[in-house]
Amino acid sequence: MTVYDTDKEHTIWFMGSAVEPSGRMTPYSPEHLVMLAVTVVVVVVFLVIARRIRGTVHEDRLLTAFGWVMLTVTLIWTLWGMLPGQWNIDQSLPFQFSDALRFITAIALLTRSGWAIVICYFWGLTLNVQSVITPDLNYFTLPIVEFGMYWFLHITALVVPIMFMWGLDYRPTWRGYGFTYAATLLWAGIAICVNLITGANYAYLNHGPVGPSVLDLLGPWPIYILWAAIIIAAAWALMTWPWETQHTRTLPVADRWSTVRREAPRVAPNLAEY
């Protein structure tokens, strides 16, 4: 591995090659605004579907099929980024929070494990939303494919927790909140180690994104990391509190770790009527 350092750039050649971006999507450009509209439509459609299939045999079938699609696409896209023609040390290794979230989302869909569902909920509706509102999308060799994969994966990571919470009536617990925050600190620690070894900027822990982002409002590095940790802790507490009412605490836990609860399925409508 050969490393070149200057005051203005930090370029790393890793495994003998590095592909530099040929362009990037401009936040709030026409294509970005179109995808925001598409995101809203997809969220509404899948929320309606989730409400209709809840408690039926179709629930398990749809979630399982969706999970396999998500896992397959995630694996293909991860391997794609590691090909010689695609390799870039700042992009190719799966150490962004969004990279981990893709695999965890697939696990949640396939297994309905409580720990995976709560991470999907907290990460998908906060960290992932930043990537939807202020996308950091670089183009390398096939912009149309890279554009499509970026939005498919980020929209899916947004849709799934909404389906689980408001469509299928799963509820996060305070234990789930604590588990997710601990998992976040652990993943941040792993990303920091990778950044120290490679000089990359996974999880934006070395500096903020190249384009505009909400991190710009939190001050310079490393101050924004401290503020982000505090804000995330507070925001996730607010995202847990409405579900932990006197009524919801009587609901049965849905996993052995007590990270989520779930309301008993109500009688579902006959899907043949729709």
Secondary structure as GFF3:
##gff-version 3
##sequence-region A 1 274
A	DSSP	beta_strand	2	5	.	.	.	ID=ss1
A	DSSP	beta_strand	10	13	.	.	.	ID=ss2
A	DSSP	beta_strand	23	24	.	.	.	ID=ss3
A	DSSP	alpha_helix	30	53	.	.	.	ID=ss4
A	DSSP	alpha_helix	57	81	.	.	.	ID=ss5
A	DSSP	alpha_helix	97	111	.	.	.	ID=ss6
A	DSSP	alpha_helix	114	122	.	.	.	ID=ss7
A	DSSP	pi_helix	123	127	.	.	.	ID=ss8
A	DSSP	alpha_helix	128	133	.	.	.	ID=ss9
A	DSSP	beta_strand	138	139	.	.	.	ID=ss10
A	DSSP	alpha_helix	143	162	.	.	.	ID=ss11
A	DSSP	pi_helix	163	167	.	.	.	ID=ss12
A	DSSP	beta_strand	170	172	.	.	.	ID=ss13
A	DSSP	alpha_helix	174	198	.	.	.	ID=ss14
A	DSSP	three_ten_helix	202	204	.	.	.	ID=ss15
A	DSSP	three_ten_helix	214	218	.	.	.	ID=ss16
A	DSSP	alpha_helix	223	240	.	.	.	ID=ss17
A	DSSP	three_ten_helix	241	243	.	.	.	ID=ss18
A	DSSP	three_ten_helix	248	250	.	.	.	ID=ss19
A	DSSP	beta_strand	260	262	.	.	.	ID=ss20
A	DSSP	three_ten_helix	271	273	.	.	.	ID=ss21
###
